[in-house]
Amino acid sequence: MDRPWPQDDPAPPAVPHPDETDPAVLGALLARHGWRRRGGTPGRYARWTPPGRTTGATSLLVPESRDFPDSGDLLGEALMALSRSAAPSAREVLTGLAVPSDEIRWRREVPESPGGTSAWTAQERLRAAARDTLLAAALAARGRAGYYGARHRRAAEASLERVLTGPPGAESGGRELTVFVPVEEDGRATAVTLLRALYALRDAADYHRTTGGMEVYDAAVAAGACRELTEAVVALVQGTEGARVALEWSPAAGPPPGFAARPDPVEFSPGDLPGLREAGARYVRDEPSVPVCLTGAVVRLRRTGPGGPGTVRLRVLSGADVSQVRITLDEEDYRIAGHAHLVGLPIRVRGRLESRGGFRRLSGATGVTPVQVDEAERDRLVKSLQANLDFFEEACGGGP
């Protein structure tokens, strides 16, 4: 099951301490989010006002460096004013300060509906497509493939738990969403992979629309394109007049080597959908099965009678980047798997993870053998059996 996207209404970001705030980073974030610089003393401080017409808006006096005695006090006052500001962008600025993050902004051009009744639906579709786009990038950051299925999914989904969402912004009508991907750990790798992959998909879509050829889509896999990404982009664009993804690097971390300081946004239109769908199907069809030697704990056994072959489900402990696999075993190997489970031991088995079905099935299974584990793990496996007593009868071949 997919992990949930960050909360719809996350808690307000903490106000950073002035001593931990770089005035240059604060100024860059204010400019990025539409705040306007109005006067000030050059080289000493600048006065910033929020974008739009915000009733009772308070301007910020931000020092340009820490070279002056009152810089700390001015920073503290500016940060406190930001935390109390009614401008939606103030929250985004504080988030960027609190957690150095690359900002990714999705926008769907959805036609207006009478009374604006579609804003909620549009926002939900946008959030789902944005999450799937990031998940595809997180998968590709762990190794290139045209189709991942269940592979790497646990680690990729866990990495998204650190992603922060900006305020939805009622004025966007559900058309726009901003997320903050922390640059620490693997966040920057995900952002870089996403940008490369989207550029590659854009080039491939242009080539396909011009020539009808698919070879550029094939080459795009090396940049991070995959079935999961094409599906996410299709969901992003479908039902719109076009969609756009823009990325801005964390001012604190700066751009990664080899990338522009302000990357060009990537846009897709409904005319790109046929090629994207064809590429996604092609990625699945061309992805090969994977030879593995994995170790797993038996969590289910099933066969139609007291003898003959049966199906085993394993919780993978090592040897493959999937959480569970299903295996069809002959009578002898099925018996070994059942006995191993009854005494609290995992098994080791060789075979090929089939791309069909998302790498959740192992074919050609051979060499089924019990594996010794430490006492703590063995006790845990035995307790899992005791918690499901009807499994005992099934494992012995007495169940359906």
Protein Blocks (a to p, Z undefined) as FASTA:
>chain_A
ZZddddfbdcddddddfklpcfklmmmmmmmnopaceejjehiaccdddehjdehiacdd
ddfbfkbfklmmmmmmmmmmmmmpcbfklmmmmmmmmmgcddddddddddddehhlmmmm
mmmmmmmmmmmmmmmmmmmmnoccfblkjnoklmmmmmmmmpccddeblmnnopaccddd
dfbhjlmmmmmmmmmmmmmmmmmmmmmmmnopaklmmmmmmnopafklmmmmmmmmgopa
bdcddddddfklopaehiafbdcdddddfklmmmmmmmmmmmmmmpccdddddddddfbd
cdfbfbdcdddddddfbhpacfbdcddddfklmmmmmmmmmnopacdddddddfehoipa
cehiahiacddddfklmmmmmmmmmmmmmlmmmmnopaZZ
